[in-house]
Amino acid sequence: MSEIIGITMGDPAGVGPEITVRAVAEMDDAARGRTRIYGHRATLEAAARATGVTLDLDALVKDFEIEGGALPWGKLDARAGDAAYRFIAGAVTDALNDAIGCIVTAPINKEALNLAGHHYDGHTGMLAALTGRKSAFMLLASDRLKVIHVSTHVSLKTAIDRATPARILDTIRAGNDHLKRIGYETPRIAVAGINPHCGESGLFGTEDDDQIVPAVEMARAEGIDVAGPISADTVYHRAYSGAFDLVVAQYHDQGHIPIKLVAFDTAVNVSLGLPIDRTSVDHGTAFDIAGTGRANHTNMNAAIAYARRLAAGSK
């Protein structure tokens, strides 16, 4: 496996170029030599000027053209959405060919992406399509709390329908396999319920009994250490306090809210179930501050550190 990581700079009008150049500028020479940036060189140069960093981009950048050149900061633009897609597609091709060991993605703007004709709900769905997979799983990882999602960017109504026993079982398996890869001998997994108090024996709905219980039973039969369903109003506190290594969230906000509360700047988005490795910052394009040099790159540093771990062949 290649130990080179590839950073896609994200939407050219957002803060992705700034957090990218800041993070790369802070690397030592050896780490920088194991880094490639997939983006638009002129935009990266503008980002370096905005942030006041000095960075030799010659050996770092795989340059992609943008119609009209560098785009205005903070403005929704289909050209930016198309460019962001091409950065990612180029990195995926290189990852599939083992030219890079892990992709680190800066934030994209979903509206710009779709305006450009690339109809995906975000990075995870796009990466699944580009690698020929039906779907992938989103894991948000921090030191004390890790959450994997059964579904992400869909309506709450659709999320409940998608929480089938088969999908929940696949989510449990994906989380269990990943934690073993990064050093957990026997991961302790908790599955959050869908309804308040897991339905209270049918008083508040039967989805927990009908959809989650069968998945947990099948996972246990495979030897996975998993408990659930556990009421979502207590399971995250228990995991954060050390009772569990991973929580399976049933939908986007159920998993995102607790981890953003406790690890807003340090949680890393990791895609599981793909033939390549990918980590990402867990924030958006922040158009309101793009180009000002004020973007915080702490989360990018965390995503890069996790990617280094994966590219080094964590087993």
C-alpha positions as CSV (number, residue, x, y, z in Angstrom):
1,M,0.0,0.0,0.0
2,S,1.3,3.5,-0.9
3,E,2.0,5.7,2.1
4,I,1.2,8.8,0.0
5,I,-2.0,10.6,0.9
6,G,-4.0,12.6,-1.6
7,I,-5.8,15.7,-0.4
8,T,-8.6,17.0,-2.6
9,M,-9.0,20.7,-2.0
10,G,-12.8,20.8,-2.1
11,D,-15.0,23.5,-3.5
12,P,-12.7,26.2,-4.9
13,A,-14.9,29.0,-3.6
14,G,-14.9,27.6,0.0
15,V,-12.4,27.3,2.8
16,G,-11.0,24.0,1.5
17,P,-8.0,25.5,-0.3
18,E,-7.0,27.5,2.8
19,I,-7.2,24.7,5.3
20,T,-5.3,22.5,2.8
21,V,-2.3,24.9,2.4
22,R,-2.2,25.6,6.1
23,A,-2.1,21.9,7.0
24,V,0.5,21.0,4.3
25,A,2.7,24.0,5.2
26,E,2.9,22.8,8.8
27,M,4.2,19.3,7.7
28,D,7.8,18.4,8.0
29,D,9.7,17.7,4.7
30,A,9.2,13.9,5.0
31,A,5.5,14.1,5.5
32,R,5.1,16.7,2.7
33,G,7.0,14.3,0.4
34,R,4.2,11.8,1.1
35,T,1.4,14.2,0.2
36,R,-0.3,15.2,-3.1
37,I,-2.9,17.9,-3.5
38,Y,-5.6,17.4,-6.1
39,G,-6.9,20.9,-7.0
40,H,-6.4,24.1,-8.9
41,R,-3.0,25.6,-8.5
42,A,-4.0,29.2,-8.9
43,T,-6.6,28.9,-6.2
44,L,-4.2,27.3,-3.9
45,E,-1.7,30.1,-4.5
46,A,-4.5,32.6,-3.6
47,A,-5.2,30.6,-0.5
48,A,-1.6,30.7,0.5
49,R,-1.6,34.5,0.1
50,A,-4.8,34.8,2.1
51,T,-3.4,32.7,5.0
52,G,0.1,34.1,4.9
53,V,1.8,30.7,4.5
54,T,4.8,30.0,2.3
55,L,4.5,26.7,0.4
56,D,6.3,25.4,-2.6
57,L,3.5,23.8,-4.7
58,D,5.7,22.5,-7.5
59,A,6.0,18.9,-6.4
60,L,2.7,18.8,-4.5
61,V,-0.1,19.7,-6.8
62,K,-1.9,17.7,-9.4
63,D,-3.4,20.6,-11.3
64,F,-6.9,20.6,-12.8
65,E,-8.2,23.4,-15.0
66,I,-11.2,25.5,-14.0
67,E,-13.2,27.4,-16.6
68,G,-12.5,31.0,-16.0
69,G,-9.6,30.4,-13.7
70,A,-9.7,31.1,-10.0
71,L,-13.3,31.8,-8.9
72,P,-14.6,34.4,-6.4
73,W,-14.4,33.3,-2.8
74,G,-17.7,32.5,-1.1
75,K,-19.9,32.4,-4.2
76,L,-22.0,29.4,-5.3
77,D,-20.9,28.4,-8.7
78,A,-21.5,25.3,-10.9
79,R,-17.9,25.6,-12.2
80,A,-16.7,25.1,-8.6
81,G,-19.0,22.0,-8.2
82,D,-17.6,20.5,-11.4
83,A,-14.0,21.2,-10.4
84,A,-14.6,19.6,-6.9
85,Y,-16.0,16.5,-8.6
86,R,-13.0,16.2,-10.9
87,F,-10.5,16.6,-8.1
88,I,-12.2,13.7,-6.3
89,A,-12.5,11.5,-9.4
90,G,-8.8,12.0,-10.1
91,A,-7.9,11.0,-6.5
92,V,-10.1,8.0,-6.7
93,T,-8.5,6.8,-9.9
94,D,-5.0,7.1,-8.3
95,A,-6.2,5.4,-5.1
96,L,-7.6,2.5,-7.0
97,N,-4.3,2.2,-8.8
98,D,-2.4,2.3,-5.5
99,A,-0.6,5.6,-6.4
100,I,-2.0,7.0,-3.1
101,G,-2.9,5.1,0.0
102,C,-5.7,7.3,1.3
103,I,-7.8,10.2,0.2
104,V,-8.4,13.2,2.5
105,T,-11.2,15.4,1.3
106,A,-11.8,19.1,2.0
107,P,-15.4,20.2,2.1
108,I,-17.6,20.4,-1.0
109,N,-20.8,22.3,-1.6
110,K,-23.7,19.9,-2.5
111,E,-25.7,22.5,-4.2
112,A,-22.8,23.5,-6.5
113,L,-22.1,19.8,-7.2
114,N,-25.6,19.2,-8.3
115,L,-25.8,22.4,-10.3
116,A,-22.8,21.0,-12.3
117,G,-24.8,17.9,-13.1
118,H,-23.2,15.6,-10.5
119,H,-26.1,14.3,-8.6
120,Y,-24.8,12.9,-5.4
121,D,-25.9,13.5,-1.8
122,G,-22.3,14.2,-0.8
123,H,-18.8,12.6,-0.7
124,T,-19.9,9.2,0.6
125,G,-22.4,8.5,-2.2
126,M,-20.1,9.9,-4.8
127,L,-17.2,7.7,-3.7
128,A,-19.4,4.7,-3.7
129,A,-20.4,5.4,-7.3
130,L,-16.9,6.1,-8.4
131,T,-15.6,2.9,-6.9
132,G,-18.5,0.7,-8.2
133,R,-20.1,0.1,-4.8
134,K,-23.8,0.2,-4.1
135,S,-23.3,2.2,-0.9
136,A,-20.8,3.1,1.8
137,F,-20.9,3.8,5.5
138,M,-20.0,7.1,7.3
139,L,-18.0,6.8,10.5
140,L,-17.4,9.9,12.6
141,A,-14.3,9.2,14.8
142,S,-12.9,11.0,17.8
143,D,-10.8,9.8,20.7
144,R,-13.7,9.1,23.1
145,L,-16.7,8.7,20.8
146,K,-17.0,6.9,17.5
147,V,-20.3,6.7,15.6
148,I,-21.3,4.9,12.4
149,H,-24.5,5.7,10.5
150,V,-27.1,3.3,9.0
151,S,-28.1,6.2,6.8
152,T,-27.0,9.8,6.3
153,H,-28.3,12.4,3.8
154,V,-31.9,11.3,3.5
155,S,-35.2,12.5,5.1
156,L,-36.0,11.2,8.5
157,K,-39.0,9.2,7.0
158,T,-36.7,7.6,4.4
159,A,-34.1,6.9,7.1
160,I,-36.5,4.9,9.1
161,D,-37.4,2.8,6.0
162,R,-33.8,2.3,5.3
163,A,-33.1,0.9,8.7
164,T,-33.7,-2.7,7.7
165,P,-32.3,-5.6,9.6
166,A,-29.9,-6.3,6.6
167,R,-28.6,-2.7,6.4
168,I,-28.2,-2.5,10.2
169,L,-26.3,-5.8,10.2
170,D,-24.0,-4.6,7.4
171,T,-23.4,-1.3,9.4
172,I,-22.5,-3.3,12.5
173,R,-20.1,-5.5,10.5
174,A,-18.4,-2.5,8.8
175,G,-17.8,-0.8,12.1
176,N,-16.6,-4.0,13.8
177,D,-14.1,-4.7,10.9
178,H,-12.8,-1.1,10.9
179,L,-12.2,-1.0,14.7
180,K,-10.3,-4.3,14.5
181,R,-8.2,-2.8,11.7
182,I,-7.2,0.1,13.8
183,G,-6.3,-2.0,16.9
184,Y,-9.4,-2.9,18.8
185,E,-9.2,-6.7,19.5
186,T,-12.9,-7.1,20.3
187,P,-14.8,-3.9,19.7
188,R,-17.7,-3.3,22.0
189,I,-20.6,-2.0,19.8
190,A,-23.9,-0.4,20.9
191,V,-26.8,0.0,18.5
192,A,-29.0,3.1,19.1
193,G,-32.8,2.7,19.0
194,I,-35.0,4.5,16.5
195,N,-37.9,5.5,18.7
196,P,-37.9,7.2,22.2
197,H,-37.0,4.6,24.8
198,C,-36.7,2.0,21.9
199,G,-40.4,2.1,21.5
200,E,-41.3,1.2,25.1
201,S,-42.5,-2.3,24.2
202,G,-44.6,-1.0,21.3
203,L,-46.1,2.0,23.0
204,F,-44.1,4.4,20.8
205,G,-43.7,2.2,17.7
206,T,-42.5,-1.3,16.9
207,E,-39.5,-0.4,14.6
208,D,-37.0,-1.2,17.2
209,D,-38.4,-4.7,17.8
210,D,-39.0,-5.4,14.1
211,Q,-35.9,-3.8,12.5
212,I,-33.1,-3.5,15.1
213,V,-33.5,-6.6,17.3
214,P,-33.1,-9.1,14.4
215,A,-29.9,-7.4,13.2
216,V,-28.4,-7.4,16.7
217,E,-29.2,-11.1,17.1
218,M,-27.6,-12.0,13.7
219,A,-24.5,-10.0,14.6
220,R,-24.2,-11.7,17.9
221,A,-24.5,-15.1,16.1
222,E,-21.4,-14.0,14.1
223,G,-19.5,-13.5,17.3
224,I,-19.7,-9.7,17.3
225,D,-19.8,-8.0,20.8
226,V,-22.9,-5.9,20.2
227,A,-25.7,-4.6,22.4
228,G,-29.0,-3.0,21.5
229,P,-31.2,-1.4,20.8
230,I,-30.3,1.1,23.5
231,S,-32.2,4.3,24.0
232,A,-30.5,7.1,22.1
233,D,-30.8,9.5,25.0
234,T,-28.4,7.4,27.1
235,V,-26.2,5.4,24.7
236,Y,-23.9,8.2,23.6
237,H,-23.1,9.2,27.2
238,R,-22.4,5.6,28.0
239,A,-20.1,5.3,25.0
240,Y,-18.3,8.6,25.8
241,S,-17.8,7.3,29.4
242,G,-16.1,4.2,28.1
243,A,-18.8,1.5,28.1
244,F,-18.7,1.1,24.3
245,D,-16.1,1.6,21.5
246,L,-18.7,2.4,18.8
247,V,-22.3,3.5,18.5
248,V,-24.4,2.6,15.5
249,A,-26.7,5.6,14.8
250,Q,-29.8,5.0,12.8
251,Y,-29.8,8.3,11.0
252,H,-27.8,11.5,10.3
253,D,-28.7,13.8,13.2
254,Q,-28.9,11.1,15.7
255,G,-25.2,10.4,15.2
256,H,-23.9,13.9,14.2
257,I,-25.3,15.9,17.1
258,P,-23.5,14.1,20.0
259,I,-20.1,13.8,18.3
260,K,-20.2,17.5,17.1
261,L,-21.0,18.4,20.7
262,V,-18.0,16.7,22.2
263,A,-15.5,16.8,19.3
264,F,-16.5,19.6,16.9
265,D,-12.9,20.4,15.8
266,T,-11.3,17.0,16.0
267,A,-13.9,14.4,14.8
268,V,-12.9,12.8,11.5
269,N,-15.3,11.5,8.8
270,V,-14.2,8.1,7.6
271,S,-15.8,6.2,4.7
272,L,-16.1,2.5,5.2
273,G,-17.1,-0.3,2.8
274,L,-15.1,1.0,-0.1
275,P,-12.1,-0.6,-1.9
276,I,-10.1,2.6,-1.0
277,D,-9.5,4.5,2.2
278,R,-10.9,8.0,2.7
279,T,-11.0,10.5,5.6
280,S,-12.4,14.0,5.6
281,V,-13.0,17.1,7.7
282,D,-16.4,17.1,9.4
283,H,-17.4,20.7,8.4
284,G,-18.7,22.6,5.4
285,T,-17.4,25.1,2.9
286,A,-18.0,28.1,5.2
287,F,-18.6,30.5,2.3
288,D,-19.0,33.4,4.8
289,I,-15.3,33.3,5.8
290,A,-13.7,31.9,2.6
291,G,-10.7,33.9,1.4
292,T,-10.3,35.8,4.6
293,G,-7.6,33.5,6.0
294,R,-9.6,32.9,9.2
295,A,-10.5,29.2,8.5
296,N,-9.4,26.8,11.3
297,H,-7.4,23.9,10.0
298,T,-7.5,21.8,13.2
299,N,-10.0,19.4,11.7
300,M,-7.9,19.0,8.5
301,N,-4.9,18.1,10.6
302,A,-7.0,15.4,12.4
303,A,-8.2,14.0,9.1
304,I,-4.6,13.9,7.8
305,A,-3.4,12.1,10.9
306,Y,-6.1,9.5,10.6
307,A,-5.3,9.0,6.9
308,R,-1.6,8.5,7.7
309,R,-2.6,5.8,10.1
310,L,-4.6,4.0,7.4
311,A,-2.0,4.5,4.6
312,A,0.6,3.1,6.8
313,G,-1.4,-0.2,6.8
314,S,-3.1,-0.3,10.2
315,K,-4.3,-3.8,10.8
